[in-house]
Amino acid sequence: MSKAYVVGEKSQMLGFKGVGFEVVHADDADSLTRALGQLIRSNDASIVLISETVAEENPEALANFRESSSAIVTTIPTHKGSAHQGFAAMRRMVEYSIGVDMLGKE
């Protein structure tokens, strides 16, 4: 059965548990690598939301997860505001797919 996961700081991700997400705690780059490795091994993730603050610390782990998993992955902003990482990644994928930047530059 496919599951939806949210990965990030414990205090900021607990609200997602109320709407059916599985919460995976990751407070730093190393714990993010371990958490994403666990999700790859479990092979039941269909949607993965990752806190922007944790994703910024370890972009390599995020890129590795995207290559190894078929799950939909995006970053979500925290109380500190958004760095628009999710939009930037989507814009790069659209440009790579069709060869044109349809979404425009920031």
Z-matrix of the N, CA and C atoms (Angstrom, degrees):
N
C 1 1.452
C 2 1.525 1 109.28
N 3 1.306 2 117.15 1 133.92
C 4 1.453 3 122.12 2 179.93
C 5 1.517 4 111.15 3 -75.33
N 6 1.329 5 114.99 4 145.99
C 7 1.457 6 120.74 5 -179.31
C 8 1.512 7 110.27 6 -129.49
N 9 1.319 8 114.99 7 158.08
C 10 1.456 9 122.56 8 174.45
C 11 1.522 10 107.54 9 -106.87
N 12 1.333 11 116.08 10 131.38
C 13 1.459 12 121.72 11 -177.52
C 14 1.520 13 110.13 12 -120.45
N 15 1.316 14 114.72 13 150.88
C 16 1.453 15 121.49 14 170.07
C 17 1.526 16 106.47 15 -128.02
N 18 1.343 17 115.68 16 131.87
C 19 1.461 18 121.86 17 -175.09
C 20 1.521 19 108.37 18 -120.79
N 21 1.324 20 115.93 19 128.07
C 22 1.461 21 119.29 20 178.17
C 23 1.509 22 111.77 21 166.88
N 24 1.317 23 114.90 22 -163.78
C 25 1.448 24 122.16 23 -178.83
C 26 1.526 25 109.84 24 -65.17
N 27 1.306 26 115.91 25 136.83
C 28 1.461 27 121.95 26 -173.92
C 29 1.525 28 112.48 27 -55.28
N 30 1.316 29 117.21 28 -47.50
C 31 1.463 30 120.51 29 -175.25
C 32 1.525 31 112.63 30 -65.94
N 33 1.314 32 117.81 31 -26.49
C 34 1.460 33 120.94 32 -176.75
C 35 1.522 34 113.66 33 -93.96
N 36 1.320 35 117.76 34 -15.70
C 37 1.460 36 120.54 35 -173.99
C 38 1.526 37 114.29 36 -104.42
N 39 1.317 38 118.46 37 -9.66
C 40 1.461 39 120.71 38 -175.87
C 41 1.523 40 113.45 39 -62.47
N 42 1.318 41 117.88 40 -29.00
C 43 1.463 42 120.76 41 178.88
C 44 1.520 43 113.45 42 -61.51
N 45 1.327 44 116.69 43 -27.94
C 46 1.461 45 120.88 44 179.61
C 47 1.522 46 112.07 45 -70.28
N 48 1.314 47 116.65 46 -22.16
C 49 1.467 48 120.38 47 -179.95
C 50 1.533 49 110.16 48 -63.74
N 51 1.318 50 116.78 49 -33.47
C 52 1.456 51 121.60 50 -179.56
C 53 1.520 52 114.08 51 -66.71
N 54 1.324 53 117.68 52 -21.08
C 55 1.470 54 120.62 53 179.23
C 56 1.524 55 112.15 54 -106.76
N 57 1.337 56 117.46 55 13.61
C 58 1.453 57 121.11 56 170.97
C 59 1.511 58 117.57 57 102.82
N 60 1.316 59 118.22 58 3.10
C 61 1.455 60 120.47 59 177.60
C 62 1.523 61 110.44 60 -79.88
N 63 1.326 62 115.92 61 147.66
C 64 1.455 63 121.76 62 169.58
C 65 1.525 64 106.30 63 -85.31
N 66 1.310 65 118.24 64 128.44
C 67 1.454 66 122.34 65 -177.43
C 68 1.520 67 109.73 66 -96.34
N 69 1.335 68 116.29 67 127.31
C 70 1.457 69 122.87 68 175.87
C 71 1.520 70 106.74 69 -119.14
N 72 1.321 71 116.38 70 122.39
C 73 1.464 72 120.95 71 -175.89
C 74 1.522 73 111.17 72 -82.95
N 75 1.328 74 115.68 73 133.10
C 76 1.461 75 122.62 74 175.01
C 77 1.516 76 107.23 75 -149.78
N 78 1.320 77 116.20 76 115.79
C 79 1.461 78 120.66 77 -177.12
C 80 1.524 79 113.75 78 -104.14
N 81 1.337 80 117.01 79 -15.24
C 82 1.465 81 119.99 80 -178.20
C 83 1.525 82 109.63 81 -148.61
N 84 1.324 83 116.22 82 -177.03
C 85 1.460 84 121.33 83 -175.61
C 86 1.525 85 112.50 84 -62.22
N 87 1.332 86 117.29 85 -42.38
C 88 1.467 87 120.27 86 -178.60
C 89 1.523 88 111.89 87 -66.37
N 90 1.321 89 116.57 88 -43.32
C 91 1.465 90 118.88 89 -179.92
C 92 1.529 91 111.27 90 -68.75
N 93 1.341 92 117.88 91 -28.54
C 94 1.460 93 120.64 92 175.14
C 95 1.528 94 110.28 93 -66.85
N 96 1.315 95 116.85 94 -42.67
C 97 1.465 96 120.98 95 177.93
C 98 1.522 97 110.79 96 -60.34
N 99 1.331 98 116.88 97 -45.29
C 100 1.467 99 120.77 98 178.85
C 101 1.526 100 111.36 99 -64.38
N 102 1.335 101 117.16 100 -42.42
C 103 1.467 102 121.38 101 -178.11
C 104 1.523 103 111.29 102 -64.88
N 105 1.320 104 117.12 103 -43.96
C 106 1.461 105 119.87 104 -179.73
C 107 1.526 106 110.91 105 -69.89
N 108 1.322 107 117.79 106 -34.68
C 109 1.460 108 121.00 107 174.50
C 110 1.517 109 111.25 108 -62.30
N 111 1.319 110 116.33 109 -39.62
C 112 1.467 111 121.61 110 177.50
C 113 1.532 112 110.39 111 -63.40
N 114 1.321 113 117.10 112 -40.72
C 115 1.469 114 120.67 113 179.76
C 116 1.530 115 111.18 114 -68.67
N 117 1.327 116 117.12 115 -35.67
C 118 1.466 117 120.16 116 177.13
C 119 1.528 118 109.70 117 -64.82
N 120 1.331 119 116.72 118 -43.58
C 121 1.466 120 120.56 119 -179.11
C 122 1.523 121 112.07 120 -67.53
N 123 1.328 122 117.72 121 -36.27
C 124 1.467 123 119.62 122 -178.60
C 125 1.524 124 111.51 123 -71.65
N 126 1.336 125 117.07 124 -30.05
C 127 1.467 126 123.22 125 174.46
C 128 1.530 127 113.42 126 56.07
N 129 1.335 128 118.24 127 30.88
C 130 1.458 129 120.31 128 177.78
C 131 1.531 130 112.44 129 -121.46
N 132 1.318 131 117.25 130 9.03
C 133 1.463 132 121.38 131 -178.46
C 134 1.522 133 110.11 132 -83.71
N 135 1.322 134 116.00 133 130.66
C 136 1.462 135 120.00 134 174.48
C 137 1.526 136 111.01 135 -110.92
N 138 1.331 137 116.39 136 -30.59
C 139 1.462 138 122.13 137 176.68
C 140 1.520 139 107.90 138 -134.95
N 141 1.345 140 116.14 139 132.47
C 142 1.461 141 120.54 140 177.88
C 143 1.523 142 108.14 141 -131.96
N 144 1.319 143 116.29 142 120.42
C 145 1.456 144 122.74 143 175.10
C 146 1.520 145 107.28 144 -105.34
N 147 1.327 146 117.17 145 131.24
C 148 1.463 147 121.59 146 -177.02
C 149 1.517 148 108.75 147 -123.27
N 150 1.312 149 116.38 148 134.60
C 151 1.456 150 122.51 149 177.92
C 152 1.532 151 109.87 150 -60.29
N 153 1.339 152 117.03 151 133.40
C 154 1.466 153 120.89 152 -179.65
C 155 1.516 154 112.79 153 -59.54
N 156 1.316 155 117.49 154 -37.56
C 157 1.467 156 119.38 155 -177.53
C 158 1.521 157 111.74 156 -64.52
N 159 1.325 158 117.73 157 -38.06
C 160 1.460 159 121.09 158 178.57
C 161 1.527 160 110.29 159 -76.54
N 162 1.327 161 117.15 160 -38.02
C 163 1.465 162 121.07 161 -179.75
C 164 1.528 163 111.23 162 -64.55
N 165 1.329 164 117.89 163 -34.41
C 166 1.462 165 121.37 164 178.76
C 167 1.522 166 111.61 165 -65.24
N 168 1.328 167 116.95 166 -29.88
C 169 1.454 168 120.77 167 -178.61
C 170 1.520 169 113.05 168 -73.66
N 171 1.333 170 118.01 169 -26.11
C 172 1.454 171 120.54 170 -175.83
C 173 1.535 172 110.65 171 -145.06
N 174 1.331 173 117.88 172 72.83
C 175 1.467 174 119.87 173 -179.49
C 176 1.534 175 112.50 174 -67.29
N 177 1.334 176 117.51 175 -24.94
C 178 1.468 177 120.30 176 179.18
C 179 1.522 178 111.27 177 -64.77
N 180 1.332 179 117.06 178 -40.99
C 181 1.470 180 120.81 179 178.78
C 182 1.518 181 110.23 180 -63.67
N 183 1.301 182 117.04 181 -39.14
C 184 1.465 183 121.58 182 178.74
C 185 1.528 184 110.66 183 -65.90
N 186 1.329 185 117.02 184 -44.03
C 187 1.463 186 120.79 185 178.07
C 188 1.528 187 111.01 186 -63.65
N 189 1.318 188 117.37 187 -40.53
C 190 1.457 189 121.67 188 178.30
C 191 1.529 190 110.78 189 -63.46
N 192 1.329 191 116.58 190 -41.02
C 193 1.465 192 120.26 191 178.58
C 194 1.517 193 110.86 192 -63.92
N 195 1.320 194 117.17 193 -41.81
C 196 1.468 195 120.57 194 -179.97
C 197 1.523 196 111.43 195 -62.70
N 198 1.337 197 117.19 196 -34.84
C 199 1.462 198 120.90 197 178.89
C 200 1.520 199 112.18 198 -74.65
N 201 1.342 200 116.90 199 -32.05
C 202 1.464 201 121.53 200 -172.40
C 203 1.518 202 114.56 201 -94.33
N 204 1.315 203 117.65 202 -13.24
C 205 1.456 204 120.52 203 -174.24
C 206 1.526 205 110.65 204 -126.75
N 207 1.315 206 115.16 205 150.45
C 208 1.467 207 119.59 206 176.37
C 209 1.530 208 111.88 207 -93.33
N 210 1.319 209 116.87 208 5.38
C 211 1.465 210 121.09 209 -178.91
C 212 1.530 211 111.13 210 -70.04
N 213 1.310 212 115.15 211 151.00
C 214 1.459 213 121.57 212 172.89
C 215 1.518 214 106.77 213 -77.23
N 216 1.337 215 116.63 214 125.32
C 217 1.463 216 121.51 215 -175.15
C 218 1.521 217 108.85 216 -125.59
N 219 1.322 218 116.12 217 133.03
C 220 1.455 219 120.56 218 173.06
C 221 1.511 220 108.89 219 -149.53
N 222 1.317 221 115.52 220 162.91
C 223 1.456 222 120.89 221 177.15
C 224 1.517 223 108.90 222 -99.84
N 225 1.319 224 115.27 223 150.87
C 226 1.459 225 120.55 224 178.96
C 227 1.521 226 109.02 225 -124.18
N 228 1.314 227 117.62 226 143.31
C 229 1.464 228 120.17 227 180.00
C 230 1.518 229 111.67 228 -71.35
N 231 1.313 230 115.07 229 159.93
C 232 1.459 231 121.50 230 176.37
C 233 1.524 232 108.67 231 -113.59
N 234 1.303 233 115.92 232 -169.36
C 235 1.460 234 120.70 233 179.54
C 236 1.531 235 112.17 234 -65.47
N 237 1.318 236 117.73 235 -13.83
C 238 1.462 237 122.08 236 179.96
C 239 1.522 238 112.27 237 -81.45
N 240 1.323 239 117.51 238 -7.22
C 241 1.456 240 121.44 239 -179.04
C 242 1.515 241 110.98 240 106.55
N 243 1.311 242 115.57 241 178.88
C 244 1.456 243 120.68 242 -175.16
C 245 1.520 244 111.29 243 -110.38
N 246 1.320 245 115.27 244 140.29
C 247 1.461 246 121.83 245 173.17
C 248 1.526 247 110.06 246 -99.71
N 249 1.326 248 117.55 247 3.39
C 250 1.473 249 125.06 248 178.00
C 251 1.527 250 112.43 249 59.71
N 252 1.327 251 116.90 250 35.72
C 253 1.463 252 120.81 251 179.33
C 254 1.521 253 111.55 252 -66.50
N 255 1.326 254 117.42 253 -40.24
C 256 1.457 255 121.22 254 -178.89
C 257 1.523 256 111.33 255 -61.96
N 258 1.318 257 117.13 256 -43.55
C 259 1.460 258 121.29 257 179.03
C 260 1.518 259 110.72 258 -66.46
N 261 1.324 260 117.13 259 -41.39
C 262 1.467 261 120.86 260 179.62
C 263 1.530 262 111.01 261 -62.86
N 264 1.315 263 116.90 262 -41.41
C 265 1.468 264 120.24 263 178.83
C 266 1.526 265 110.77 264 -65.90
N 267 1.331 266 116.67 265 -41.50
C 268 1.461 267 120.53 266 179.04
C 269 1.530 268 110.02 267 -64.58
N 270 1.322 269 117.80 268 -41.15
C 271 1.457 270 121.75 269 179.39
C 272 1.535 271 110.83 270 -62.54
N 273 1.348 272 117.06 271 -41.67
C 274 1.461 273 120.29 272 177.58
C 275 1.531 274 111.39 273 -63.52
N 276 1.339 275 117.05 274 -40.95
C 277 1.465 276 120.33 275 -179.53
C 278 1.527 277 111.69 276 -67.19
N 279 1.331 278 117.50 277 -40.11
C 280 1.464 279 120.92 278 178.16
C 281 1.517 280 109.73 279 -65.30
N 282 1.323 281 116.93 280 -43.77
C 283 1.458 282 120.47 281 179.91
C 284 1.527 283 110.95 282 -64.15
N 285 1.316 284 117.42 283 -39.88
C 286 1.461 285 121.44 284 177.92
C 287 1.528 286 110.93 285 -66.09
N 288 1.324 287 117.01 286 -38.87
C 289 1.469 288 121.28 287 -176.69
C 290 1.516 289 113.10 288 -69.42
N 291 1.328 290 116.24 289 -45.85
C 292 1.467 291 118.42 290 -173.81
C 293 1.532 292 113.61 291 -110.99
N 294 1.328 293 116.87 292 -6.93
C 295 1.449 294 120.20 293 176.50
C 296 1.522 295 115.30 294 82.88
N 297 1.327 296 117.03 295 5.09
C 298 1.466 297 121.61 296 -178.77
C 299 1.520 298 108.82 297 -135.21
N 300 1.323 299 116.90 298 138.36
C 301 1.463 300 120.28 299 176.98
C 302 1.518 301 108.76 300 -84.28
N 303 1.332 302 116.12 301 86.76
C 304 1.466 303 121.51 302 -178.16
C 305 1.529 304 112.79 303 -73.06
N 306 1.309 305 117.60 304 -23.59
C 307 1.461 306 121.04 305 -174.90
C 308 1.525 307 112.33 306 -88.54
N 309 1.325 308 118.58 307 -8.84
C 310 1.450 309 121.91 308 175.99
C 311 1.514 310 113.38 309 80.08
N 312 1.290 311 114.16 310 160.58
C 313 1.458 312 121.32 311 178.88
C 314 1.525 313 109.29 312 -79.23
N 315 1.346 314 114.77 313 155.51
C 316 1.470 315 119.72 314 179.69
C 317 1.498 316 111.07 315 -72.96
